[in-house]
Amino acid sequence: MKIILTHEVSGLGAAGDVVDVKDGYARNYLIPRKFAIRWTKGGEKDVEQIRRARKIHEIQTIEQANQVKGQLEAVKVRLAVRSGDAGRLFGSVTPADIASAIKAAGGPEVDKRRIELGAPIKTLGAHETSVRLHPEVAAKVNIEVIAA
């Protein structure tokens, strides 16, 4: 099935790309989550609009990405969450939680879709995550999860 990506999808492409994927992947995952729309002849107008919007929000140069990387790695991020007696969390820490904690700590605004968690964060303590700022630049952010 031919689709137009509306958001960046790891391993598939960036917003505005026209890609071919298996029917079930598009129908059951990408389209319901609003990551993609079906490709049509009239959809080519949407592709240009999506690409223009992506260029506005995207970090254009490696220098800008390195500057934001320095800001992210310098900020001390503390995230207060509810936990049990043994230090186990009720639920887990999501990329949206991390993005709002970075903003609250005085760091730059980060898109939650650019935050990569290796494994779900379900315990108290120090954790490290990666933020993709540019295809060639990723920042390591240290997060301290504390009990609320």
Protein Blocks (a to p, Z undefined) as FASTA:
>chain_A
ZZddfbdcehkbcehiacdddfklmmmmmmmnopaccddfklmmmmmmmmmmmmmmpcfb
fklmmmmmmmmmmpccdddddddfkopaehjadfklmmmmmmmnopacddfklpccfbac
fbecdddddddfbfkbccddddddddZZ
